[in-house]
Amino acid sequence: MPPHLTLYGCAQSSCSARVRIALALKNLAYTSVNVDFGRKEQRGAAYAALNPSLSLPTLVVGTAGTEAAAAAGDLRITHPCDPNRTLEALGTLVAAVAPGTEINTTAVCQAWAHDFCVQALTAYEQLIAGQQQQQQQQQQKPQRCYSVGDAVSLADVCLVPAVWNATERWGVRLLPSFPTVARVYEHLMTLPAFRDDPWQHDSNRLTHEVDT
């Protein structure tokens, strides 16, 4: 019998969303425990006992895991055709987007967060567009609907919450500036693991109207 999974997170945390999406892609059942970021529950003694770093989320599988990308990666959601390309895309996205757009680092600088997202998506657009163009030329296949290869990878799991953050929280528009990211995102949002994530159904979703 597989171990019981408990995910402590927040609907509007993109780090929590990455792990939720990965769990959904693997069809793994888990218990979800909401940590109210607005009330700073992640700073309370009960949560600190689970995760001394006080970061979200925490996935408990016998032991607590504190970093969302690492937790999602441990789930081994897929085996892409080119793991090196996946890691390159993932590294670009997480390094560029994650530090500047999470809830605890953005309260003071909305305009900065918007510009940060634009720069990050520009880098990601150039990377995956170049990779896909090269693959098309080599294999004579139509445009791909994933960041890397022909299936969902960890790069996609991290991309979608980053897009949610950028478009809904900071008003970044995918078109016309990021056509490859937009195409990949639109396809991923047809998949239940992404479409049905609690972020999409949270009544407290935050939005800002800011043009790129």
C-alpha positions in Angstrom: 0.0 0.0 0.0 1.5 3.4 -1.0 2.3 5.9 1.8 -0.4 8.5 2.6 0.4 11.9 1.2 -0.5 15.2 2.9 0.0 18.5 1.1 0.2 21.7 3.2 -0.2 24.6 0.8 -2.2 27.5 -0.5 -4.5 27.8 -3.5 -2.8 31.0 -4.7 0.7 29.8 -4.2 2.4 28.8 -7.5 4.8 26.6 -5.7 1.9 24.7 -4.2 0.3 24.5 -7.6 3.3 22.8 -9.1 3.1 20.0 -6.6 -0.7 19.7 -7.0 -0.4 19.4 -10.7 2.4 16.8 -10.5 0.3 14.7 -8.0 -2.7 15.0 -10.4 -0.7 13.9 -13.4 0.4 10.8 -11.4 -3.2 10.2 -10.2 -1.9 10.2 -6.7 -4.5 10.7 -3.9 -3.6 13.1 -1.2 -5.0 15.1 1.7 -4.9 18.8 1.2 -4.5 21.1 4.2 -4.9 24.8 3.5 -2.4 27.2 5.1 -3.8 30.7 5.2 -1.0 32.9 3.9 -3.1 36.1 4.7 -3.2 35.1 8.4 0.4 34.1 8.3 -0.4 30.6 9.4 2.9 29.4 7.8 4.7 31.3 10.6 2.8 29.5 13.4 4.4 26.9 15.7 2.3 24.0 14.2 3.5 24.7 10.6 7.1 25.4 11.8 7.2 21.9 13.3 6.5 20.5 9.8 8.7 22.9 7.9 11.3 25.0 9.8 11.9 27.2 6.7 8.2 28.3 6.9 7.9 28.1 3.1 5.0 26.7 1.1 4.2 24.0 0.3 5.1 21.0 2.5 4.5 17.6 1.1 4.5 15.0 3.8 5.3 11.5 2.7 6.6 10.1 6.0 9.0 13.0 6.0 8.5 16.7 5.1 9.7 18.1 1.8 10.0 21.9 1.5 10.9 22.8 -2.0 8.2 22.6 -4.6 10.3 22.0 -7.7 12.2 19.3 -5.9 9.0 17.7 -4.6 7.5 17.7 -8.0 10.6 16.3 -9.5 10.7 13.4 -7.0 7.3 12.4 -8.3 8.9 11.5 -11.6 6.0 12.7 -13.6 7.4 11.8 -17.0 10.5 10.6 -18.9 11.0 13.2 -21.6 12.8 12.4 -24.8 15.6 14.8 -23.9 16.1 15.3 -20.2 18.9 17.8 -20.8 16.5 20.1 -22.7 13.9 19.8 -19.9 16.4 20.7 -17.2 17.6 23.7 -19.3 14.0 24.9 -19.7 13.2 24.3 -16.1 16.3 26.1 -14.9 15.5 29.1 -17.0 11.9 29.3 -15.7 12.4 28.6 -12.0 15.5 30.8 -11.7 13.9 33.7 -13.5 10.3 33.6 -12.3 10.0 31.9 -9.0 12.1 34.2 -6.8 10.4 37.4 -7.9 6.8 36.4 -8.0 5.9 34.5 -4.9 3.5 36.1 -2.4 6.1 36.8 0.3 8.4 38.8 -2.1 6.0 40.9 -4.0 3.8 43.0 -1.6 6.0 46.1 -2.0 6.9 46.1 -5.7 4.0 45.4 -8.1 5.5 47.2 -11.1 8.8 45.5 -10.5 7.2 42.1 -10.3 5.4 42.8 -13.6 8.7 43.7 -15.3 10.4 40.7 -13.8 7.8 38.4 -15.2 8.1 40.0 -18.7 11.9 39.5 -18.6 11.5 35.9 -17.4 8.9 35.0 -20.0 11.0 36.6 -22.7 13.9 34.3 -21.8 11.7 31.3 -21.7 10.0 32.1 -25.0 13.4 32.4 -26.7 14.6 29.2 -25.3 11.7 26.9 -26.1 10.9 28.6 -29.4 14.5 27.9 -30.5 14.4 24.3 -29.2 11.1 23.6 -31.0 12.3 25.2 -34.3 15.4 23.0 -34.2 13.4 19.9 -33.5 10.9 20.7 -36.3 13.8 21.1 -38.8 15.4 17.8 -37.7 12.2 15.7 -37.5 9.8 17.5 -39.8 7.1 17.4 -37.2 4.3 20.0 -36.6 4.7 22.5 -33.8 4.8 20.9 -30.4 2.3 21.6 -27.6 4.7 21.1 -24.7 7.8 22.9 -23.5 10.0 20.0 -24.4 9.3 16.8 -26.4 5.9 15.2 -26.9 4.6 14.9 -23.4 4.2 16.9 -20.2 7.5 17.4 -18.4 8.5 19.1 -15.2 9.1 22.3 -17.2 5.4 22.4 -18.1 4.4 21.8 -14.4 6.4 24.9 -13.5 5.4 26.9 -16.5 1.6 27.0 -15.9 1.7 28.4 -12.4 4.2 30.9 -13.5 1.8 32.0 -16.2 -1.0 32.2 -13.7 1.1 34.5 -11.6 2.2 36.7 -14.5 -1.1 37.1 -16.2 -3.6 37.1 -13.3 -1.6 38.7 -10.5 0.7 41.1 -12.5 -1.3 41.7 -15.7 1.3 40.4 -18.2 -0.3 39.5 -21.6 1.1 36.5 -23.4 0.2 37.8 -26.9 1.7 39.1 -29.0 5.0 38.9 -27.2 5.1 35.2 -26.2 3.4 33.2 -28.9 5.2 29.9 -28.1 4.5 30.2 -24.4 0.9 31.0 -25.2 0.5 28.0 -27.5 2.0 25.6 -25.0 0.0 27.1 -22.1 -3.3 26.9 -24.0 -2.8 23.2 -24.8 -1.7 22.4 -21.2 -4.9 24.1 -19.9 -7.0 21.5 -21.8 -5.5 18.8 -19.6 -7.4 18.0 -16.3 -4.3 18.2 -14.1 -3.9 21.9 -15.0 -7.4 22.9 -15.8 -8.9 21.5 -12.5 -6.2 22.9 -10.2 -7.7 24.7 -7.1 -6.0 28.0 -8.3 -8.6 28.1 -11.1 -11.5 27.7 -8.7 -10.4 29.9 -5.8 -12.9 32.7 -5.1 -10.0 34.8 -3.7 -8.0 34.9 -6.9 -6.0 38.2 -7.2 -5.8 40.1 -10.4 -4.1 43.3 -11.6 -4.7 45.2 -14.8 -1.3 46.1 -16.1 -0.3 46.2 -19.8 3.0 44.8 -21.0 
